[in-house]
């Protein structure tokens, strides 16, 4: 997968991406109700990023605007979105760095983190998602590079690529501001799932291949 105008990260740049994501997602709202303790939330976030980014880099591709990696977005074809332990092991999801992050959590907190994402997978199965599609994962911009249009430029190139490929884009987000941002790019809400147990709300959005981007201010 190559996208015109974007820099495709190499696997050896994974740690640089992780550090950008840790900075960009430090206020990640989905983990707030389950992890009210700040340090526990930070550890759960790091473990989650390391686990899923490794998978995305193995079975998809990750892009930034340039080699400085001040922002990033992961793309995975829906045909590759069948998570198994074997595939995660091949991807390196259970790395030493992932295990170190998990060790910062108590056994109860580790179980809660795993159950939260099991709940997410369960709720997602109830949605009618277009197949095939390109899944957009972890669009994030480092704090010192935010409010410069970098996220919008990155996603604009992704949208153009998806249109060329004739594939819809799918993603989910957790805040009203993010929903508005994606709607300004031509995405529309396809479903909303709520977890009573873990207190998160995920809004799923899609962009059809033929839809045009609308321009405005954003990330």
Beta strands, then each sheet from edge to edge (+ up, - down):
strand 1: 7-8
strand 2: 61-64
strand 3: 71-77
strand 4: 133-141
strand 5: 168-173
strand 6: 188-194
strand 7: 201-207
sheet 1: 1+ 2- 3+ 4- 5- 7+ 6-
end
